[in-house]
Amino acid sequence: MYGSRRRTGLSKLVIPVVLVVIVAVAGAYFFLPRSSPPQTSTQSSSSSTLPTVPLKTEVDQFMADFNNRNVDAVVAFYAQSSTLVWSGAVGGLAGMYSPAGNIRLIYATTVGKSLKLNANVSNYAEKTISPTVTNATFVITMLENSSEAGIVHATIDVSQEWVWGNAGWQISKENWAYQKFDSSYIDAGLPAATTFPQWGYAAKGGNPNLVSEKSFEWHAGPYVAASVYAFLFGVVAFMALRLGSRQKPLRPIG
């Protein structure tokens, strides 16, 4: 009889323990820091078929967000299917980046690693292709203090194809042709250990475009940790309830 009562008592504990685990996991999911959605740029939404915002205004804002090292705001200027090409003297970072997720990658591994950034625009010019398509060309002279590449001096010829639509002006195609890229870490002979991850990967014969800014483990880590804490919390709750049931005197039936 006593054994039957104990089994019955334990079986009654199963439902509370399961509920505790579910609540713990749900709480961890909602309270874990999650990546914030990309910020919207200052582009004006419009259903008009003709531009209502000067392109130069958008280019100026694009460069302001670039100098502010705001990766989300910079990437918001690109459409999902946009293409960005980095070419010239830029080491393992040369390549084509598309769609928007890979464009975010290249900015996260460069602009996102900047401690200080000062990019000046010169020789700005526009060429109208159609009422809703305009090409912008300019030269960027950049001085950067990067946690991954040290002090960087760069000169870049930039060409952008902007398309006007319901989302305002967005970059459809873009090319950054690096005429100069000088890094103090590279000059010191430390490219593999201290510069962008693509350089080390390219040196091993891999495609630098495939290097993720954060690995699966980085993304999954907080959720795995939450699961472990939820499990441990459930075990503690189970043991506490079981101990409480043992402390109650058992009376024989009948």
Steps between C-alpha positions, in 0.01 A plus 500: 500500500773741597684435171179560309444828683856614425460421130169684496661798672786508251266474204312802629826694496556446130250760381628783729860428401416502129316830545798648684738400218267643234472831688878517545570437132237751391640761736853442371380537141326830562768653723808393307656788304407460138636688203298811436333536162687711247435868547321679226701759318388852438381402156151629429234246414287608212267346252594769250655377178740795495762581766398754762836498682829615344742211465783706650299521823494121522869464415586751771293305752658174385846641566390651834378156615824349369709744702284433805579128458126423498492171311121460518438847359753451219357163397148647497597694186531172306218297351483131588641403158769768485856421393814649653844439345826579675797497265857623477759519777291359781653158560269214591199725522476534121188332369131530422253524785132425442223489616452746787606248765849472350520877460430525871786254555760712322397813689485315833855370455639839398295802607370301797859449624592868478593690812516829309411569139531808283400465133494810281326520161640687201438518123129427539308465174162370386383352171128456437424169329122533514248697711533238778861382454806715569867415526715674761880498493741644755832442673529404867816591690488305824694498825398226739608362835388137495515238774573243227735682262660781700536839335360483147549750217288436193402672176195356326328576170131438561225458242139441601183431306203639693142402415195694613197299611240468774781476756662819372855500365679165538836377376460232236863452393818634652873470446775605740826501304782537753787699358682492833463291813773526762466332839746542787447136603576378150806723486612337825466156340196397705226441240380154601455560870377855521320605184157416369406131514471479121874557457597199706238288326609612153862423586392137550339488156142556616237733361499810722138567406397190697646608832226575752539792732370289786496123502206272573636452851495877553135522400390180677704552816248715694217260422705196600589677824132579559411134448765390749376749761141391439599135544690570823212709629263214424722249683517726806123547496445127464731419791336765717152365430615143554661592832182676605294191418730277708463726803125443507406197716352212302198332650406145410188466290206332670 
